[in-house]
C-alpha cells in the first residue's frame, strides 16, 4: 500500500508525489525533515488537520 496522509477534506497526499515535487521544485530540501518539506509545498495545514493512517517517513524525498 502506498503511503499518504488525508487532509480534512479527505484529499489524499501521497508521499511519493510529495517526494517527487520536492526533488523537482525544492532540491535543496532533499533529505530534510518532512515538516520543512510540508512548509515548502504549502500543505502543512492540511497535514496537521488531517489524518495519517500509516507511518510517516523522515523525509518525503526518501520515498521516491
Secondary structure as the mmCIF struct_conf table of DSSP 4:
data_model
#
loop_
_struct_conf.conf_type_id
_struct_conf.id
_struct_conf.beg_label_comp_id
_struct_conf.beg_label_asym_id
_struct_conf.beg_label_seq_id
_struct_conf.end_label_comp_id
_struct_conf.end_label_asym_id
_struct_conf.end_label_seq_id
STRN STRN1 UNK A 4 UNK A 6
TURN_TY1_P TURN_TY1_P1 UNK A 8 UNK A 9
STRN STRN2 UNK A 12 UNK A 14
HELX_RH_AL_P HELX_RH_AL_P1 UNK A 15 UNK A 25
HELX_RH_3T_P HELX_RH_3T_P1 UNK A 27 UNK A 29
TURN_TY1_P TURN_TY1_P2 UNK A 30 UNK A 31
BEND BEND1 UNK A 32 UNK A 32
HELX_RH_AL_P HELX_RH_AL_P2 UNK A 34 UNK A 41
TURN_TY1_P TURN_TY1_P3 UNK A 42 UNK A 42
HELX_RH_AL_P HELX_RH_AL_P3 UNK A 44 UNK A 49
BEND BEND2 UNK A 50 UNK A 50
STRN STRN3 UNK A 51 UNK A 51
BEND BEND3 UNK A 54 UNK A 54
HELX_LH_PP_P HELX_LH_PP_P1 UNK A 55 UNK A 57
BEND BEND4 UNK A 58 UNK A 58
HELX_RH_3T_P HELX_RH_3T_P2 UNK A 60 UNK A 63
#
